[in-house]
Amino acid sequence: MPVLRVTPRSPFARKCLILAHEKGILDQIKLQVTDLYGKNQDIDNDNPLRKVPALRLDDGITLFDSPVICEYLDCLDGKPQFHPQEGTERFHALRLQALGDALTEAPQSHYKEAARPNKYKLSEMVDKYDAAIDRIMGWLEKHSELISGPLTIGGIAVTCGLGYVNERRPGWNWEKDLPNLGAWYKAIGERQSFIDTTKEANAERLGVPVP
C-alpha cells in the first residue's frame, strides 16, 4: 500500500488528500504523520526537499511534491478525472494549479517572515508577500470564469490556497471584496472532500493533536 507522508496542517498534503477523497481511493493509501521540525525527523529518507507531501510506493520509490503526487493518484485507475490530458483544458488546469500553489506559498512565507524577531524581520518582504496574496486573488476574481465548471486539479489547488489564506490571515473578510471568488469558494467548500480534510479532521484521522 502506498504511504503518503503528511502533516495535519500542510495545505499541499491536503491537496493530495482532497484528490484521493474525490477519487474514492483514500482508504487505499496509508497516511504517515511526519515530524518536520522536531527530534524525530526522517522525511529526508523519502524527500530530499524535506517537505510533505511525499508518496512512498510499494517498490520503495518516492514521489514528490504535490503536483507529481496528485497526477499519479489521478492516473492510478487509468481514468484521470482532475487532470485533462490534452489541449487547452489541460493547460488551463495546470495554470490554475500554479496559481493555487503560489497562493498557498505566499501566506506561508508571510507568516514565517512576520514571525521573525524584529531585528531580523524585513518589512519589505512582509509587504511583498501581502501584495502577492492580493494580486493573485484579484486576478482570480477578475477571471473567475476560469474556475467555474467541472473541478480540476487547478480548482483543488486554488481552494487549498484560499483555505490557507483564511488560516494565516484570520479576520480578513475578503469574500465581500471579491464576491465572485467568494461565492465559488463557499460552494466548493461544501464538498465532503474539503470538509473531511481540514487540519482538525486530518489531526483526528492521524491521531495527533490539532496543530
C-alpha positions in Angstrom: 0.0 0.0 0.0 1.4 3.4 -0.9 2.4 5.6 2.1 1.7 9.3 2.0 3.8 11.4 4.3 1.7 14.3 5.6 1.2 16.8 8.5 -2.3 17.7 9.6 -1.9 21.4 8.6 0.0 21.2 5.3 -2.2 22.6 2.5 -0.1 20.8 0.0 -0.7 17.5 1.7 -4.3 18.5 1.8 -4.4 18.9 -1.9 -3.4 15.2 -2.3 -5.9 14.1 0.3 -8.7 16.0 -1.4 -7.9 14.4 -4.8 -7.7 10.9 -3.2 -11.0 11.5 -1.4 -12.7 12.7 -4.7 -11.3 9.6 -6.5 -12.6 7.3 -3.8 -9.1 5.9 -3.1 -8.3 7.5 0.3 -8.6 4.1 2.0 -6.1 2.7 -0.4 -3.3 5.0 0.9 -1.6 4.7 4.3 -1.1 8.1 5.9 2.1 8.7 7.9 2.2 11.7 10.1 5.6 13.4 9.7 7.8 15.5 12.0 9.4 18.2 10.0 11.0 20.2 12.9 11.4 18.1 15.9 13.8 15.3 17.0 12.1 12.6 15.0 12.8 13.9 11.5 13.1 11.2 8.9 11.5 12.9 5.9 14.9 13.1 4.2 14.6 9.4 3.6 11.6 10.0 1.4 12.0 13.5 0.2 15.3 15.4 -0.1 13.3 18.6 -0.3 12.5 18.0 3.4 8.8 18.7 2.8 5.5 17.0 2.8 3.8 15.5 0.9 5.9 12.6 -0.2 4.4 9.4 -1.6 6.3 6.1 -1.0 5.3 3.5 -3.5 5.2 -0.3 -2.9 8.6 -0.7 -4.7 10.2 1.9 -2.4 10.3 4.7 -5.0 9.1 8.0 -3.6 7.3 10.8 -5.5 7.3 14.5 -4.6 5.9 17.1 -4.5 2.1 17.7 -4.6 1.7 18.3 -8.4 3.5 15.0 -9.2 1.7 13.0 -6.5 -1.7 14.4 -7.4 -1.3 13.4 -11.1 0.0 10.0 -10.1 -3.0 9.3 -7.9 -5.4 10.6 -10.5 -4.0 8.3 -13.2 -3.9 5.2 -11.0 -7.1 3.8 -12.5 -6.2 4.9 -16.0 -9.1 7.3 -15.9 -7.8 10.7 -14.9 -10.6 12.8 -13.6 -8.9 16.0 -12.5 -6.1 16.3 -15.0 -7.3 16.9 -18.5 -4.9 15.0 -20.8 -4.7 17.2 -23.8 -5.4 20.5 -25.4 -6.4 23.8 -23.9 -8.2 22.2 -21.0 -5.1 20.6 -19.7 -3.1 23.8 -19.6 -5.9 25.8 -18.1 -6.0 23.3 -15.2 -2.2 23.3 -14.8 -2.1 27.1 -14.9 -4.7 27.3 -12.2 -2.7 24.7 -10.2 0.3 27.0 -10.4 -1.7 30.0 -9.2 -3.2 27.9 -6.4 0.2 26.7 -5.3 1.6 30.2 -5.4 -1.4 31.4 -3.4 -0.5 28.8 -0.8 3.1 29.7 -0.6 2.6 33.4 -0.2 0.8 33.3 3.3 3.2 30.6 4.3 6.2 32.9 3.6 4.4 35.9 5.0 3.8 34.1 8.3 7.4 33.0 8.6 8.8 36.4 7.8 6.3 38.2 10.2 7.2 35.8 13.0 10.9 36.7 12.9 12.3 38.8 15.8 12.1 42.5 14.9 15.8 42.9 14.4 15.7 40.2 11.7 12.3 41.0 10.1 12.2 42.6 6.7 9.1 44.7 6.4 9.5 45.0 2.7 9.3 41.2 2.4 6.2 41.1 4.6 4.7 43.7 2.2 5.8 41.7 -0.8 4.0 38.5 0.3 0.9 40.5 1.3 0.9 42.1 -2.2 1.3 38.6 -3.8 -1.8 37.3 -2.0 -3.8 40.4 -3.0 -2.6 40.2 -6.6 -3.3 36.5 -7.1 -6.8 36.7 -5.5 -7.6 39.8 -7.5 -6.6 38.0 -10.7 -8.8 35.1 -9.8 -11.7 37.4 -9.1 -11.3 39.1 -12.5 -11.0 35.8 -14.3 -13.5 33.8 -12.2 -14.9 32.1 -15.3 -11.7 30.0 -15.4 -12.5 28.3 -12.1 -16.1 27.6 -12.9 -17.2 24.3 -14.4 -16.0 20.8 -13.5 -13.5 20.6 -10.7 -9.9 20.1 -11.8 -6.5 20.0 -10.1 -6.5 23.7 -10.6 -9.7 24.3 -8.6 -8.4 21.9 -5.9 -5.1 23.9 -5.6 -6.9 27.3 -5.6 -9.3 26.1 -2.8 -6.4 24.8 -0.7 -4.7 28.2 -1.2 -7.8 30.2 -0.2 -8.2 28.0 2.9 -4.6 28.6 3.9 -5.1 32.4 3.4 -8.0 32.2 5.8 -5.8 30.4 8.3 -2.9 32.8 8.1 -4.9 36.0 7.6 -7.7 35.5 10.1 -10.3 38.2 10.2 -9.9 39.3 6.6 -13.4 39.2 5.1 -12.1 39.0 1.5 -15.4 37.5 0.3 -17.0 40.9 0.3 -14.3 42.5 -1.7 -14.1 39.5 -4.1 -17.7 38.3 -4.5 -17.2 36.0 -7.5 -14.3 34.2 -5.9 -16.1 34.2 -2.5 -19.2 32.6 -3.9 -17.2 29.9 -5.8 -15.1 29.1 -2.6 -18.3 28.8 -0.5 -19.9 26.4 -2.9 -16.9 24.2 -3.4 -16.0 24.2 0.3 -19.3 22.3 0.9 -17.9 19.3 -0.9 -17.3 16.4 1.5 -13.7 16.1 0.4 -13.0 19.6 1.6 -14.8 19.1 4.9 -13.0 15.9 5.6 -9.5 17.3 5.1 -9.4 20.3 7.3 -6.5 20.4 9.8 -8.9 19.3 12.5 -10.2 16.4 10.5 -6.7 15.4 9.5 -5.4 15.5 13.1 -8.3 13.3 14.2 -7.6 10.9 11.3 -3.9 10.7 12.2 -4.5 10.5 16.0 -2.5 13.6 16.8 -3.3 16.9 18.5 -4.7 19.7 16.3 -1.8 21.9 15.4 
